[in-house]
Amino acid sequence: MSKKKKKNNKKKSFKGFKDIKKITVTKGEKTLLIDNPTDYQLIGMGAQGAVFKLSEDKCVKIYPDPLKAKMEQDALKAGKDLDFFPEVYETGENYIIMEYFNAPNLKEYLKNSTYLPETITRKLLDILSALKKANFTMIDAPLRHIFVLENEELKVIDHVNSFKRQHPVPLKLLRDLNIILLKEAFLDQVKEMEPKMYKEWDNYYNKNKMDYKNIDVSSGGSGSAVKVDSAISQTLVGKGHQGAVYRISEDKCVKIYPKKDHAKKEQDVLLGNQNLSFIPEVMETGDNYVVMEYLLGPDLNSFLKKQSELTEDVTRRLLDILIAQKESGFKLIDAPLRHVFVTSKGFKMVDHVYSYTRDQYRPIELFQNLHERNFLEAFLEQTKEMEPKLYKEWTKEPIPLEEEEETKVEDNKKKKGKKSKKKENIKTSKKTKGKGKNKNKRKKSINKVKKDKKFKDKYFSYELNE
């Protein structure tokens, strides 16, 4: 594709946009942190940068890492003659002022569509061919990065990794089309329009099929996650103490265990409960692996971070999982937020190695997780309404959250410059002098708990008065 000649406005003064330098974007622990004292609207944010609207046809992308800014600047410069690239007006050490597209992205454009227009497929193939011809290594783009302008003209944004990632086939594009049930239609059209390209993609997938039966996953030792072979090209979804999970296709993943007894324990739970809606579908098992459905969607911990309140629907779904566990003979009754996934088929839960072997009658880790998200009080109140018997069973003894609260109290003391731990211990000792040892320990714990206003006299020393 060749870029049509545009008006030479790259030398236009951007004095009116000088205050963009007042905006700061920094890398947080899990997301970008933004300080925006200007009136420019935040319109997008990803892993590498945040985008602000400057005018009806211009925007600025600001990066926390100047290296990422340089990577995208180089990619945009290399693609300046490609008509699906945005026009660049100005660059700086940590920003790029570029063309703004007031249009839906392709994911929005195709939403609820039952068919894929051949004109869109043709233009997507032209884009992929042009990227390859221009020697980009990432011959790919997710649907959310492709914008549909008038007359179905396509524009592609976010080129930070264009020369870094190796995507000889459109892995993200195919993944996204599969989610909206248009992947097969797309591939049928590709096979008809570009049979050579279709064959190249097919050969790539066949060549890169994962031989999971012979992959070595070793134990990481006490308290550590398992160790995996870094040379494996397949996407590592995650790893924990019992195994590593790789994505092997659009809708499948494989969990590989260093210990065969762990594999056997989880297989027994998964295969014995395929009728339960929250259990992932199992396709294949072996001595040290399980092939199961890939859960497309965020884990519940990530999902709840973006919520201002805990809805009754979430509580009901969690209760359904916990009740089904008990009725199905699980000994470990729990649903840690990181193990529950929000999918189009409802809530799904992973990691069931100890479900039949570890005794725990109430969801302690779920309580801890919800407390960290400030949703425990709402969860228990909703449970009291929905499942009063279960609520009584769970709250007849204190919920063991003291350890976490003690840590928070001590951290707050350090930050505020309060008395040293030694003086605090002396003070506590004087208050409790002459009392029994066990009673003394209990009072210390309760005193610490009472410093948390939200839970004063409530869930840490929870006793039923009804």
C-alpha positions in Angstrom: 0.0 0.0 0.0 1.2 3.5 -0.7 0.3 6.5 1.4 -1.7 9.2 -0.3 -0.1 12.6 -0.3 -1.4 14.7 2.6 -1.2 18.3 3.3 2.2 19.2 4.7 1.0 20.1 8.2 3.8 18.3 10.1 5.6 21.6 10.5 2.5 23.2 12.0 3.2 24.8 15.4 1.8 22.9 18.3 2.1 25.8 20.8 -1.4 25.1 21.9 -0.4 21.6 23.0 2.6 22.6 25.1 0.8 21.8 28.3 0.9 18.1 27.4 4.3 18.1 29.2 2.4 18.7 32.4 0.9 15.3 32.1 2.9 12.5 33.9 2.4 8.8 33.2 4.4 6.4 35.4 4.5 2.7 35.8 2.5 1.4 38.7 2.6 -2.1 40.2 -0.1 -3.4 37.9 -1.3 -0.4 35.9 -0.2 3.0 34.7 -0.4 5.9 37.1 -1.6 9.2 35.6 -1.4 12.7 36.8 -3.3 14.9 34.4 -3.7 18.6 35.4 -4.9 19.5 31.9 -8.3 19.4 30.3 -7.2 16.8 27.7 -9.4 13.7 27.9 -7.9 10.3 28.6 -9.2 8.1 25.8 -7.1 5.0 26.1 -4.5 3.2 28.2 -2.5 0.1 27.7 0.7 -1.5 29.0 3.1 0.9 27.2 1.3 4.3 27.4 -1.8 6.5 27.8 -3.5 8.4 25.0 -5.2 11.8 25.4 -7.4 13.6 22.9 -6.0 17.0 21.9 -8.5 18.0 19.2 -11.0 16.5 16.8 -8.2 15.0 14.7 -5.2 14.8 17.0 -4.2 12.9 20.1 -1.0 12.4 22.1 0.4 9.1 23.4 2.6 9.5 26.5 4.9 6.7 27.7 6.3 6.0 31.1 9.3 4.5 29.5 11.2 6.6 26.8 12.5 3.4 25.3 8.9 2.3 24.4 8.3 5.8 22.9 11.4 5.4 20.8 10.3 1.9 19.7 6.9 3.1 18.5 8.5 6.2 16.9 10.8 4.0 14.9 7.9 1.7 13.8 5.8 4.7 12.7 8.7 6.1 10.8 9.2 2.8 9.0 5.5 2.6 8.2 5.1 6.3 7.2 4.3 5.3 3.6 1.6 2.7 4.6 -1.8 4.3 4.3 -3.2 2.3 7.3 -0.7 3.9 9.7 -1.6 7.1 11.6 0.0 10.3 10.6 2.6 11.6 13.0 2.9 15.3 13.7 5.4 15.6 16.5 7.6 13.4 18.7 9.4 13.9 22.0 11.4 11.9 24.4 8.3 10.3 26.0 5.4 11.2 23.6 4.0 11.1 20.1 1.4 13.5 18.7 -0.5 11.7 16.0 -3.7 11.4 14.1 -6.8 10.7 16.1 -9.5 8.4 14.6 -13.1 9.3 15.7 -14.4 5.9 14.6 -15.2 2.4 16.0 -12.5 -0.2 16.3 -13.0 -3.4 14.4 -14.2 -5.3 17.5 -17.0 -2.8 18.0 -17.7 -2.6 14.3 -18.2 -6.4 14.1 -20.1 -6.7 17.4 -23.1 -8.9 17.0 -22.3 -9.6 13.4 -23.3 -13.0 12.1 -21.1 -12.7 9.0 -17.8 -11.2 8.0 -17.8 -8.9 5.0 -15.4 -10.0 2.3 -14.3 -6.4 1.8 -13.0 -6.4 5.4 -11.2 -9.6 5.0 -9.6 -8.3 1.8 -8.3 -5.2 3.5 -7.0 -7.2 6.5 -5.0 -9.4 4.2 -3.6 -6.3 2.4 -2.5 -4.9 5.7 -0.8 -8.2 6.7 0.9 -8.5 3.4 2.1 -4.8 3.6 3.5 -5.4 7.1 5.4 -8.4 5.9 6.8 -6.6 2.8 7.9 -3.7 5.1 9.9 -6.3 7.2 7.9 -5.9 10.3 8.3 -9.0 12.6 4.8 -8.7 14.1 2.5 -9.5 11.2 -0.6 -9.1 13.4 -3.0 -6.7 15.1 -5.8 -7.3 17.6 -9.3 -6.1 16.6 -9.2 -3.3 19.2 -6.2 -1.7 17.4 -7.9 -1.6 14.0 -10.2 1.3 13.4 -12.9 1.4 10.7 -13.3 4.8 9.0 -15.7 5.9 6.3 -16.0 3.5 3.3 -14.5 0.7 5.5 -11.0 2.3 5.4 -8.9 0.6 8.0 -6.3 2.2 10.3 -4.0 0.4 12.7 -2.5 1.8 15.9 -0.1 0.6 18.6 3.1 -0.4 16.9 5.4 -0.5 19.9 6.3 -4.2 19.4 6.3 -4.2 15.6 10.0 -5.0 15.5 10.2 -6.9 18.8 7.6 -9.6 18.8 7.7 -12.5 16.4 4.2 -13.1 14.9 4.7 -14.5 11.4 1.0 -15.3 11.5 -1.8 -13.1 12.9 -2.2 -14.9 16.3 -4.0 -12.0 18.0 -6.3 -11.3 15.1 -7.3 -14.9 14.9 -7.8 -15.1 18.6 -10.1 -12.1 18.6 -12.1 -13.3 15.6 -12.6 -16.6 17.4 -14.0 -14.9 20.4 -16.7 -13.2 18.3 -17.3 -16.5 16.4 -16.0 -15.2 13.0 -12.7 -17.0 12.9 -13.9 -19.9 10.7 -15.6 -17.5 8.2 -12.4 -15.5 8.0 -10.2 -18.5 7.4 -12.6 -19.8 4.7 -12.3 -16.4 2.9 -8.5 -16.4 3.3 -8.3 -19.9 1.8 -10.3 -18.6 -1.2 -8.6 -15.2 -1.6 -5.0 -16.1 -0.6 -4.5 -19.9 -0.7 -0.7 -19.5 -0.4 -1.0 -17.3 2.7 -3.6 -19.8 4.2 -1.1 -22.6 3.6 1.7 -20.7 5.3 -0.5 -20.2 8.4 -1.6 -23.8 8.5 2.0 -25.0 8.2 3.0 -22.7 11.0 0.4 -24.1 13.4 1.3 -27.7 12.5 5.0 -27.0 13.0 4.5 -25.3 16.3 2.1 -27.8 17.9 3.2 -28.4 21.4 4.6 -31.8 22.3 3.4 -31.4 25.9 3.9 -35.1 26.6 7.6 -34.6 26.7 7.9 -31.1 28.3 9.9 -31.0 31.5 8.4 -29.1 34.4 10.3 -29.4 37.6 9.5 -28.6 41.2 10.6 -25.1 42.4 11.2 -26.3 46.0 9.3 -25.4 49.1 7.3 -22.3 48.8 8.3 -21.6 45.2 6.6 -22.0 41.8 7.6 -24.8 39.4 10.4 -24.3 37.0 9.8 -24.4 33.2 11.9 -24.5 30.1 12.3 -20.9 28.9 12.9 -22.1 25.3 9.3 -23.3 24.9 7.6 -21.0 22.3 4.0 -21.6 23.5 2.3 -19.0 25.7 2.9 -19.6 29.4 -0.5 -18.8 30.9 0.7 -19.2 34.5 2.6 -21.3 37.0 2.2 -22.2 40.6 3.4 -24.7 43.2 1.8 -27.7 41.5 2.1 -27.1 37.8 2.6 -24.8 34.8 -0.2 -23.9 32.3 0.5 -23.4 28.6 -2.0 -22.2 25.9 -1.8 -24.7 23.1 -4.6 -23.4 20.8 -7.4 -20.8 20.7 -9.6 -22.8 23.0 -7.3 -25.2 24.8 -4.5 -25.2 27.4 -2.4 -27.8 29.1 -1.4 -28.0 32.7 1.9 -29.9 33.3 2.8 -31.2 36.7 6.3 -32.0 38.1 4.7 -34.6 40.5 2.5 -37.3 39.1 0.5 -37.6 42.3 -0.5 -34.0 41.9 -1.6 -34.7 38.4 -3.6 -37.7 39.5 -5.3 -35.8 42.4 -6.5 -33.0 40.1 -7.6 -35.4 37.3 -9.8 -37.2 39.9 -11.5 -33.9 40.8 -11.8 -32.6 37.2 -13.0 -35.9 35.6 -15.3 -36.7 38.5 -17.1 -33.4 38.3 -17.5 -32.6 34.6 -21.2 -32.1 35.3 -20.5 -29.0 37.5 -20.7 -25.7 35.6 -17.7 -24.2 37.2 -15.3 -27.1 36.4 -13.3 -26.6 33.1 -14.0 -29.2 30.4 -11.2 -31.8 30.1 -10.1 -33.1 26.7 -7.2 -35.3 27.5 -5.1 -36.6 30.4 -1.7 -38.2 30.9 0.6 -39.2 33.7 1.8 -35.7 34.2 -0.6 -33.4 32.3 -4.3 -32.4 31.7 -5.5 -30.8 28.5 -8.6 -28.6 29.3 -10.6 -25.7 27.9 -8.8 -22.4 27.9 -10.7 -19.9 30.0 -11.1 -16.7 28.1 -11.8 -13.8 30.5 -10.3 -12.1 33.5 -9.8 -13.7 36.9 -12.2 -12.5 39.5 -9.5 -10.6 41.4 -8.7 -8.5 38.4 -12.4 -8.1 37.6 -13.3 -6.8 41.1 -10.4 -4.3 41.1 -12.5 -2.3 38.6 -15.7 -2.5 40.6 -16.8 0.0 43.2 -19.1 -2.4 44.9 -19.8 -6.2 45.2 -22.9 -7.0 43.3 -25.4 -9.6 44.5 -24.9 -11.5 41.2 -21.2 -12.1 42.0 -22.0 -13.2 45.5 -24.7 -15.6 44.2 -22.3 -17.1 41.7 -19.6 -17.6 44.3 -22.1 -19.2 46.7 -23.3 -21.5 44.0 -19.7 -22.7 43.5 -19.1 -23.2 47.3 -22.4 -25.0 47.8 -21.7 -27.3 44.8 -18.3 -28.1 46.2 -19.8 -29.2 49.5 -22.6 -31.2 47.9 -20.1 -33.0 45.6 -17.9 -34.2 48.4 -15.1 -31.6 48.2 -13.2 -31.4 51.5 -11.5 -28.1 50.6 -14.4 -25.5 50.4 -12.9 -22.4 49.0 -12.8 -20.2 45.9 -9.7 -17.9 45.8 -10.4 -14.9 43.5 -7.3 -15.6 41.4 -8.7 -19.1 40.7 -12.1 -18.0 39.5 -12.5 -16.7 35.9 -15.3 -14.6 34.5 -16.1 -16.2 31.2 -19.0 -16.0 28.6 -20.1 -19.4 30.1 -20.3 -18.1 33.7 -17.7 -18.4 36.5 -15.1 -21.2 36.0 -12.6 -22.3 38.7 -9.2 -23.8 38.3 -6.6 -25.4 40.6 -8.3 -28.4 42.3 -5.3 -30.5 43.3 -6.3 -30.5 47.0 -10.1 -30.4 46.7 -10.5 -34.0 47.9 -7.6 -34.2 50.4 -7.4 -30.9 52.4 -10.0 -30.4 55.1 -11.4 -26.9 55.2 -15.1 -26.3 55.8 -15.3 -22.6 55.0 -13.7 -20.4 52.3 -10.9 -18.8 54.3 -8.8 -17.6 51.3 -11.9 -16.1 49.6 -12.6 -14.2 52.9 -9.0 -12.9 52.8 -9.2 -11.9 49.2 -12.5 -10.1 49.6 -11.2 -8.3 52.6 -8.2 -7.0 50.6 -10.7 -5.7 48.1 -12.9 -4.2 50.9 -15.8 -6.4 49.9 -15.9 -8.9 52.7 -18.6 -7.0 54.7 -20.8 -6.8 51.7 -20.3 -10.5 50.9 -21.2 -11.6 54.4 -24.3 -9.4 54.5 -25.5 -10.7 51.2 -24.7 -14.3 52.2 -26.8 -13.7 55.4 -29.8 -12.8 53.2 -29.3 -15.5 50.5 -28.0 -18.4 52.6 -28.7 -17.8 56.3 -27.7 -21.4 57.4 -24.4 -21.1 55.5 -23.8 -17.7 57.0 -24.3 -19.1 60.6 -21.9 -21.9 59.9 -19.2 -19.6 58.5 -19.5 -17.0 61.3 -19.9 -19.2 64.4 -16.1 -18.8 64.9 -14.0 -15.7 64.3 -12.8 -15.2 60.7 -8.9 -15.6 60.9 -7.7 -12.3 59.4 -5.7 -11.1 62.4 -2.3 -11.8 60.8 -3.0 -9.6 57.8 -4.3 -6.8 60.0 -1.4 -7.0 62.4 0.9 -6.5 59.4 -1.0 -3.4 58.3 -1.0 -1.9 61.7 2.7 -2.3 62.0 3.3 -0.8 58.5 1.1 2.2 59.5 3.2 2.7 62.7 6.4 2.8 60.7 5.0 5.3 58.1 3.6 7.6 60.8 6.7 7.5 63.0 4.9 6.0 66.0 6.6 4.4 69.0 9.0 1.5 68.4 7.9 -2.1 68.5 9.8 -2.5 71.7 7.9 0.2 73.5 4.7 -1.0 72.2 5.4 -4.5 73.5 6.2 -3.0 77.0 3.0 -1.0 76.9 1.0 -4.0 76.0 2.7 -6.1 78.6 1.7 -3.6 81.4 -1.9 -3.6 80.2 -2.2 -7.3 80.3 -0.1 -8.0 83.4 -1.5 -10.6 85.7 -3.8 -12.2 83.2 -3.7 -15.7 81.9 -1.3 -16.5 79.0 -3.9 -17.6 76.5 -6.2 -14.7 77.5 -3.3 -12.3 77.2 -2.6 -13.4 73.6 -6.2 -13.2 72.6 -6.6 -9.7 74.0 -3.5 -8.5 72.1 -4.9 -9.9 68.9 -8.3 -8.3 69.4 -6.8 -4.9 70.3 -4.9 -4.9 67.1 -8.0 -5.8 65.2 -10.0 -3.1 66.7 -7.7 -0.5 65.1 -9.3 -1.3 61.8 -12.5 0.9 61.9 -14.3 -1.0 59.2 -14.1 -4.3 61.1 -14.3 -3.0 64.7 -16.4 -5.5 66.8 -17.4 -7.3 63.6 -15.7 -10.0 61.5 -12.4 -10.6 63.2 -14.1 -11.4 66.5 -17.4 -12.4 64.9 -19.8 -14.1 67.3 -23.5 -14.7 66.5 -25.8 -12.9 68.9 -29.0 -14.2 67.3 
